[in-house]
Amino acid sequence: MAAQAMESLAAPEVLDVALIGGGIMSATLGAMFARLQPDWSITLFERLDHLAAESSDPWNNAGTGHSGFCELNYMPDPDDPARAAEIARQFRLSREFWNTLGNQDFVTPTPHLDVVFGARDVDYLRARYKTMTALPAFEAMEFTEDPEQIAQWAPLLMDGREPGEPMAATRFEGGTDVDFGALTRLLVDGMKTTGTQVHLGQEVIKLRKEADVWSLTVRDRTTKRRHTVRARFVFVGAGGYSLKLLQRAGIREVDGYAVFPFGAQFLRTDNPDVVARHQAKVYSQAALGAPPMSVPHLDKRLVDGTESLLFGPYATFSTRLLKHGRLIDLFTTIRLRNIAVLLAAGLQNLSLVVYLLSQLVATRRRKFAELQRFYPSAAPADWTLIQAGQRAQVVKPHPGKVGELTFGTELVTAADGSIAGLLGASPGASTAPAIMADLLGRCFPARYPEWEPALRGLMPTLPPSNVEL
Ligand SMILES: Cc1cc2nc3c(=O)[nH]c(=O)nc-3n(C[C@H](O)[C@H](O)[C@H](O)COP(=O)(O)OP(=O)(O)OC[C@H]3O[C@@H](n4cnc5c(N)ncnc54)[C@H](O)[C@@H]3O)c2cc1C
């Protein structure tokens, strides 16, 4: 593999596309290019020795196919379903795209539930249910305040629970658990059949524009040797390292941008007796001050044919921007132009800082108490704490507030369309096909009309490019 990699890296050709990063984002875009332009030369560079070893690894994320039903953070106002409806629309595109892959082993039907405790949250969930079920996309959602019904939907929630506290739940039977690692590998295998080159253990360390072509300096992480490759279009799907690479490329669109790392841990059990009694993903409300992606959830997972339960996330902090990154990572993204932006965002999010500190000092016993709020009779001996992936949340300039911490996924494209990159985290993986269709329209406006019929063949509900959503 290494010898073959050297040979093609030394080739003088100009690639049509260079993909940086071997996660779900590069794999999705590469798979689209392979279908739309099988004659293009495409090369993917991944710094680690395996594909999908960062956020896209199934144990580094929660594997929820985000479709808007159970993620309460997409709908803090129970009367405003716009964001949840948009996620549902994008997830429908994902399912359509994934259906074209044949093998569906990476996606497991898993009902999506919400459970809330206390009168105020019960009122919220009831109002949310009413608003959502008025929309066709969510009409399959069910609602109950009956403890017996909740016990049928998710028995562990009611095991050993003291009666009396108001509770409510919603359920969507058509939810999914997704192994984004297996999906990444499936997509990349498909790309290889049309000639895409995949180079593992190769880190892109520099990007420079020369006339109309990007020059990439690539370092072999084993031999430390450097090579240069040239490409007409570059996609930076480097997860937590995307901002750093876009900054190095001198893209004006990320001027003033910064990132703030959030790590996560989950409690995991493989005890077959416990695992067999929970067949859902159950989400709830985030704790006061917690970032939106920290909503607690108890998830059924299926990874490599083995069932487990996962509970979390618990926030962790590190200055690494990837799980397999370096402690200096965060500092390499700090520029004169983003210091004020970062400080302003920090000052506006003091409750988040307090939440983070409280999570960092939380003992295992306190963490376990959070699980027992969901599953009162959980036994500590069944559960192990595992380190999940590292998120790099985007902090960006804001006209009124100087800086703003954001929690979504952001596609950045250069004005000339020759380079694009993906920043942020959830609902990223679940909505990758919609994001990549958007990228194709923004970076290849002249070719897009030609590609559109084939894209619509892959995703029949893709809106026409002249329709504003
Ligand atoms: C704790 C947690 C829970 C999550 N839960 C969910 C969920 O339930 N559902 C959901 O849809 N999403 C979830 N997400 C988000 C989801 O995991 C991400 O949106 C998605 O995996 C991002 O994919 P990516 O390809 O952009 O990045 P990654 O999977 O991180 O891949 C980036 C790759 O680029 C490589 N790389 C970096 N720099 C270079 C370089 N210079 N040269 C070459 N290679 C490089 C890295 O090694 C890595 O393999 C979660 C994320 C986390 C952290």
The ligand as a Gaussian input file, in Angstrom:
#p B3LYP/6-31G(d) Opt

LIG

0 1
 C      -19.726000      12.596000      20.967000
 C      -20.327000      12.768000      19.604000
 C      -21.598000      12.296000      19.345000
 C      -22.168000      12.464000      18.065000
 N      -23.375000      11.913000      17.819000
 C      -23.900000      11.994000      16.571000
 C      -25.124000      11.340000      16.270000
 O      -25.717000      10.676000      17.133000
 N      -25.607000      11.453000      15.009000
 C      -24.967000      12.193000      14.052000
 O      -25.457000      12.274000      12.932000
 N      -23.800000      12.818000      14.312000
 C      -23.241000      12.717000      15.535000
 N      -22.052000      13.313000      15.807000
 C      -21.415000      14.118000      14.759000
 C      -20.716000      13.223000      13.739000
 O      -19.928000      12.261000      14.379000
 C      -19.897000      14.100000      12.808000
 O      -20.757000      15.058000      12.196000
 C      -19.220000      13.345000      11.688000
 O      -18.636000      12.137000      12.112000
 C      -18.167000      14.250000      11.078000
 O      -17.573000      13.584000      10.002000
 P      -16.296000      14.183000       9.309000
 O      -16.002000      13.315000       8.157000
 O      -16.499000      15.642000       9.075000
 O      -15.154000      14.126000      10.442000
 P      -14.341000      12.903000      11.055000
 O      -15.100000      11.651000      11.129000
 O      -13.728000      13.418000      12.320000
 O      -13.222000      12.670000       9.977000
 C      -12.203000      13.603000       9.723000
 C      -11.001000      12.815000       9.280000
 O      -10.015000      13.693000       8.776000
 C       -8.757000      13.198000       9.147000
 N       -7.806000      14.319000       9.047000
 C       -7.758000      15.423000       9.828000
 N       -6.782000      16.248000       9.406000
 C       -6.213000      15.659000       8.326000
 C       -5.156000      16.035000       7.463000
 N       -4.515000      17.188000       7.626000
 N       -4.806000      15.198000       6.454000
 C       -5.464000      14.018000       6.281000
 N       -6.473000      13.609000       7.088000
 C       -6.853000      14.431000       8.087000
 C       -8.986000      12.686000      10.558000
 O       -7.997000      11.770000      10.968000
 C      -10.355000      12.040000      10.417000
 O      -10.292000      10.685000      10.063000
 C      -21.444000      13.144000      17.055000
 C      -20.156000      13.602000      17.310000
 C      -19.590000      13.397000      18.561000
 C      -18.171000      13.840000      18.798000

